[in-house]
């Protein structure tokens, strides 16, 4: 049982916009920034979004993040087949004094 | 470029021990917290431990507390995870990552630990 809650799956067609939600509590998302990681099949996770809405160099601007209260979202616009991957949200948890993850969302491009 | 390379994984019997290593390059290792994150088969991610730059601040997930020990050698640009009293539920790919979650970046390629009789 993950501390942060994500839908297990999401899907969209090429060119579509999809969003993935991440729900937490006041001790994690409510008080800290959110990071998102992309894990392509057979690969290690890679940082996709940090500080809730910042993209590392090299990440396309099709990917965007937002946060409100105790929830966060990852949006992917202009969906492409290479976006098919698992996506994880993460945040610091003040109660645990450590980082926590969501259970991950498997994105399928139809 | 920044690179993290894990080693030391393998097959071990329940109750056994294993020591993982992570070799870092391309950045000033001693300036960064470092972490171990694991992913069980078909499962999500769990940060099992992190260590501060000097080694004075250490975090362990409850699931590994008292069994795993994290350490680092800044002179050798290396991170370690000593895993004792291993259980079947410790079976996972173990990733080394820079940072303590704010954020984790980058990640190594991972090393597989299989605890089975």
Interface residues (C-beta under 8 A of the other chain):
Chain A: X2 X33 X35 X37 X44 X45 X46 X47 X50 X56 X88 X90 X91 X92 X97 X98 X99 X100 X101 X102 X103 X104
Chain B: X35 X44 X45 X46 X47 X50 X59 X61 X95 X100 X101 X102 X103 X104 X105 X106 X107 X108 X109 X110
